[in-house]
């Protein structure tokens, strides 16, 4: 993927972003490493997001990551805080303002769409797990009662 394609995909990902929650001016410069390397900026001002293929010298935050990581964040498939904590991206500058990247609703919408697609299967799996855990716990509890062992912090008497 070329540098121009990466910038265009990020621009599209944030085209409908609702930056209304971000009440102050924030400027991010993204340095892309690896394939498609280069720099571009994302600026949040007056509730709007602007993405341009230039360096931003008066930036608040400098983010360095691969194109895949940057695109995953822009499209809502990766939480920027998690990416930072796991070392997938580096951030320098005002990290308090870096948290605003998570507030942008364009990326958030994509994440919710992905989550909505996976939710029914995950819910069914979680429900099955809970039912089997409850049954298993009841069986263990019943066996413990018969043996007169300690359960849940209290003693039961032997029968």
C-alpha positions in Angstrom: 0.0 0.0 0.0 1.4 3.4 -0.9 1.6 6.4 1.4 -1.1 8.2 -0.6 -3.5 5.3 -0.2 -2.9 5.1 3.5 -3.6 8.8 4.0 -6.7 8.5 1.8 -8.0 5.6 3.9 -7.5 7.4 7.1 -9.2 10.5 5.7 -12.2 8.3 4.7 -12.3 6.7 8.1 -12.6 10.0 9.8 -14.8 11.7 7.1 -18.0 11.3 9.2 -16.3 11.5 12.5 -18.2 13.4 15.2 -15.6 15.3 17.1 -18.1 17.2 19.1 -16.8 15.7 22.4 -13.4 17.2 21.8 -13.8 20.8 23.0 -10.2 21.9 22.3 -7.8 22.0 19.4 -5.8 18.8 19.0 -3.2 18.0 16.4 -1.7 14.6 15.8 1.2 13.9 13.5 1.4 10.3 12.4 4.7 8.9 11.2 4.2 5.7 9.2 6.9 3.1 9.5 7.6 0.3 7.0 5.6 0.0 3.8 4.1 3.4 2.8 6.3 5.3 5.2 5.7 9.0 5.5 4.0 11.6 7.7 0.6 13.1 7.8 -1.5 14.9 10.4 -5.0 14.7 11.8 -6.3 17.9 13.3 -9.4 18.3 15.5 -10.8 21.8 15.6 -14.3 23.2 16.1 -15.9 19.7 16.1 -14.3 18.7 12.8 -11.6 16.3 11.8 -9.1 17.3 9.1 -6.5 14.8 7.7 -3.7 16.1 5.5 -0.5 14.6 4.0 1.9 17.0 5.6 4.0 17.2 8.8 2.5 19.3 11.6 5.3 21.1 13.4 3.1 22.6 16.2 1.5 19.2 17.0 0.3 18.1 20.4 1.0 14.4 19.9 3.5 12.5 17.6 2.3 9.0 16.9 4.7 6.5 15.2 3.4 3.1 14.0 3.1 0.9 11.0 0.4 1.5 8.4 -1.6 -1.5 9.6 -1.8 -0.2 13.2 -2.7 3.3 12.1 -5.5 2.0 9.8 -6.8 -0.4 12.4 -7.1 2.5 14.9 -8.7 4.8 12.3 -11.2 2.1 11.3 -12.0 1.2 14.9 -10.5 -2.3 14.9 -7.9 -1.4 17.5 -8.1 0.7 20.6 -5.3 3.4 20.5 -4.7 3.1 24.3 -4.3 -0.7 24.0 -2.0 -0.3 21.0 0.2 2.1 23.0 0.3 -0.2 26.1 1.2 -3.2 24.0 3.9 -1.4 22.1 2.3 -1.4 18.7 2.6 2.4 18.6 4.8 5.0 20.1 3.4 8.3 21.3 5.3 11.5 22.3 3.9 14.8 23.5 0.7 15.5 25.4 -0.6 12.0 26.1 -3.7 13.5 27.8 -4.6 14.9 24.4 -3.7 11.6 22.8 -6.7 10.1 24.5 -8.9 12.3 22.3 -8.1 9.9 19.4 -10.4 7.4 21.1 -13.2 10.0 21.4 -13.6 10.5 17.7 -16.9 8.9 16.6 -15.9 8.0 13.0 -13.6 5.3 14.2 -16.0 4.4 17.0 -18.8 3.6 14.5 -16.6 1.1 12.7 -15.8 -0.6 16.0 -19.4 -0.9 16.9 -20.3 -2.4 13.5 -17.6 -5.0 14.0 -18.7 -5.7 17.6 -22.4 -5.9 16.5 -21.5 -8.6 13.9 -19.7 -10.7 16.5 -22.1 -10.1 19.4 -24.8 -12.8 18.8 -22.2 -15.6 18.6 -20.3 -14.3 21.5 -23.5 -13.9 23.6 -24.5 -17.5 22.9 -21.0 -18.8 23.7 -20.9 -16.8 27.0 -24.4 -18.0 27.9 -23.4 -21.7 27.4 -20.3 -21.1 29.5 -22.3 -19.5 32.3 -24.9 -22.4 32.3 -22.2 -25.1 32.4 -20.2 -23.2 35.1 -23.4 -22.9 37.3 -24.2 -26.6 36.8 -20.6 -27.6 37.7 -20.6 -25.3 40.7 -23.8 -26.8 42.0 -22.5 -30.3 41.5 -19.3 -29.5 43.4 -21.3 -27.7 46.2 -23.6 -30.7 46.6 -20.7 -33.1 46.8 -19.0 -30.8 49.4 -22.1 -30.7 51.5 -22.2 -34.5 51.7 -18.6 -34.7 52.8 -18.9 -32.0 55.4 -16.2 -29.8 54.0 -15.7 -26.0 54.1 -17.5 -24.2 51.4 -17.8 -20.5 50.6 -16.1 -19.5 53.9 -18.4 -21.3 56.2 -18.4 -24.8 57.7 -21.0 -27.4 56.9 -21.6 -30.3 59.2 -21.3 -33.9 58.2 -24.4 -35.9 57.7 
